[in-house]
């Protein structure tokens, strides 16, 4: 069940249950792809979209890197080991992170087990579709068509300066194809900005206020 169509269906069910008919979507990585697909189902119910370090064309090298660290070692003897492992796999994306930042990162993405071990806090099966994903020209063509249907929806594109998922060329093409696209680049970030960076907070706050 770990596939975009199921995720989008779940989001639609949640919004209906909450009685929400109009939303602004903020999607990081796969969440951004979900936001693009949601336009198909509820175009009139979307007031604006923030795409965080993702676009209609996903760089294959970045996908390979993510699949590698999400399907690797899953358990650690203590929190320091977990933080060190995450640092080793993600340091290129967050070159200015301190030891405290990596510990906080580990606390957000891992959990304690009853046996005292530390493990990643997600189902490893989530990586199965990722490993099988091959963003060839057919997928890219379909995603650019989806992106074209967003042309009347206000868009904010956020890109990490060193991103290996959203290339600078794809980000530039997005701006050309979507005349209402605002964009920022977050310095010293790869995939993906945490959105706690001051420039990201400022851009998102301003974007949401403009929608209101």
C-alpha positions, 0 to 999 in steps of 0.5 A, spaced: 500 500 500 506 504 500 504 508 493 502 515 491 495 513 489 494 510 496 497 516 499 493 521 495 487 517 497 488 517 504 489 525 504 482 525 500 479 521 506 482 525 511 480 532 509 473 529 507 472 526 515 475 533 517 470 537 513 476 541 510 474 543 502 480 548 501 487 547 503 494 550 502 499 544 501 506 544 503 509 537 501 517 535 502 520 530 497 514 525 496 509 529 499 510 534 494 509 529 488 503 527 492 501 535 492 501 535 485 497 528 484 492 531 489 491 537 483 488 531 479 482 530 484 481 537 487 484 542 483 478 547 486 480 545 493 487 547 493 489 555 494 496 554 493 502 549 493 509 549 496 514 544 493 520 543 498 526 540 494 522 536 489 519 537 482 516 533 476 523 531 474 526 527 480 534 526 479 535 518 479 542 519 482 538 522 488 533 517 488 539 511 488 542 515 494 536 515 498 534 508 497 541 506 499 540 509 506 533 508 507 534 500 506 541 499 510 542 498 517 536 499 521 538 498 529 543 501 533 546 500 540 545 507 543 542 514 541 550 516 539 551 511 534 544 512 531 546 520 530 553 518 528 550 513 522 545 519 520 550 524 520 555 519 515 549 518 510 546 525 510 552 530 512 552 532 504 545 535 505 546 538 512 554 541 512 553 546 517 549 541 522 552 540 529 553 534 534 546 537 537 543 537 530 544 530 529 542 528 535 536 531 534 535 529 527 536 522 530 530 523 536 526 525 530 527 519 526 528 513 530 525 510 536 527 506 543 525 498 542 524 494 548 530 491 548 534 497 549 536 498 541 535 504 537 531 503 530 528 507 525 521 509 526 518 507 519 516 501 516 522 498 512 517 496 506 516 503 505 522 503 501 520 497 496 517 501 491 522 506 491 527 501 490 523 499 484 522 506 481 525 508 475 524 515 473 524 514 465 522 519 460 514 516 460 514 518 468 517 524 467 512 526 461 506 524 465 509 528 471 510 534 467 503 534 464 501 534 472 505 540 473 502 543 467 495 543 470 498 547 476 499 553 472 493 557 475 495 555 482 499 559 486 506 555 487 512 556 492 518 552 490 524 551 495 530 548 493 536 546 497 543 549 494 546 542 494 540 538 492 541 531 488 533 530 487 531 537 484 536 540 480 537 547 478 536 546 471 529 542 473 527 548 478 529 553 472 524 549 468 519 549 473 519 557 473 519 558 466 513 553 465 509 556 471 509 564 470 506 564 478 512 560 481 515 564 486 522 560 488 528 560 493 534 557 494 536 555 501 544 555 502 548 549 505 542 544 504 541 538 500 535 534 500 531 536 503 531 543 507 528 542 514 523 548 513 526 551 519 531 555 516 529 562 517 529 564 509 524 558 508 520 560 514 519 567 511 518 565 504 512 560 507 509 565 511 509 570 506 506 565 501 501 563 505 499 570 507 498 572 500 493 566 499 489 569 505 
